[in-house]
Amino acid sequence: MNPRRKSRLSLLLLVLLGISLAIGLMLYALRQNIDLFYTPSEVIYGKDNKADTKPQAGQRLRIGGMVVEGSVVRDPNSLKVRFDLNDIGPSVTVEYEGILPDLFREGQGIVAQGVLIDEKTMKAHEVLAKHDENYVPPELETQMQKIHQPMGVSDGDLKNLSEKDQQNIEKFQEHLKKTIEANK
């Protein structure tokens, strides 16, 4: 190999090493500011149901799901609120101290940012509510589609318009019509 080519190759390797080192140092410095997104099922079972991908206590994360009906408990002497959050699977309890968004209510989709206290409890420092009736955070929608499609849950089921419910309503209406005609 001639000396000119050798010097170019060593310069190229040196630049690549410098860039790799810079990227590594940036990721190391920013690691405490990275919040990973989880659904309640992923917090309990791990991403893709792998136990080694479960978040650990003390880890910062964002969790998105629906506020469980009847689970909101407010402390009458402070701004502390405790509520359960779920997708279709298990629930995770969220503890928050502060003023909740105006759109926050039971049955509503939210995203909470905070620290995982234990396997099923999160201490949130921020709670974000959805904007309108059809809004679902993009990360949550993607995760819910991944989780629910393999379980045989259709998009209609997620929008409370399941085919089975529609069939049951139609059968009930037919039965009602027959009963009315029979009683005439």
Steps between C-alpha positions, in 0.01 A plus 500: 500500500644837408556763772238741367225236509614387844478854641150549351382172649639587844338847479165340407523254791589783737197706386266198539641434847446867594141498375425175685649640819296822467174308445575270793568795733180677387288191567666455838427864593140483377410159642333652806277711274377209289148390597387176338130457414310202643140383516374355831527146358863563404579630849366178654610241240784677313511611138390215271430295818872461570577523873848639437348812337290595803581841644680497836396689815654847489495516119360811333229426248185613329192283528187542293158346535143558611404617850298219658142593592455543877872491575570873552564574870571861603653604832263760650787684674741532207532475123598132517311273261525124453346314207535180301604495137451209260480389141302175470741312727598564862488839673784714629441745785613858441561742788511870413519819702396813317225647290364254246418616145145623443432210262602236758215268601423131544487303178731754336827428320805656666878487501683530833872571537684406815695235689401139558477441878432127487370245253147647486535857632632815335567841656414749224637852473291583191160386371386577146137451392376438149384792286172378356276198500691317226853586611732222611872571544680356197727280713200359689304434181795310350553297816129426543476377139802272557349361819136468398518367145670172601234456768224515236376843599390705200524875452121510553546341843746774593239760402222324696333384177566127514336278242378263771324783685343617173377146429356472853316830455355384167388166651337683791319735261370204294387322818327818618316537167384138511379540858303815413343332192408193706325715763284687244 
